[in-house]
Amino acid sequence: MIRSRRPSAQATAVLLALAEDRAVWRYGYDLCQQTGLKAGSMYPILMRLADRGLLETRWESDLPEGRPPRHLYRLTRAGLKAAADLARAAGPAEGRVGLRARLEGA
């Protein structure tokens, strides 16, 4: 049985942040900076979203010497649809008008 409850405010923030440029692979630290979430909240959210098929993940391939690879994330089609639905539900009062227009045109 698949649950269809609305994501938390934090998961919504992550989905909307990833939806701003869906083609770009993002890493967790970058998303923490953008959303204001702490790493202890961000990474469990990213894992749950990936487990639900809303994110695709991969390891960074081109990395500078001496730095370990980072895990990268971006939305799947299902994730993009979920983000569009959330942006639509947020309404203009939450400042998501431009984002909703970009998502709906995708």
Secondary structure, DSSP 8 states (H G I E B T S, - for coil): --------HHHHHHHHHHHTTTTS-EEHHHHHHHH---HHHHHHHHHHHHHTTSEEEEE--S--TT----EEEEE-HHHHHHHHHHHHHH-GGGT-HHHHHHHHT-
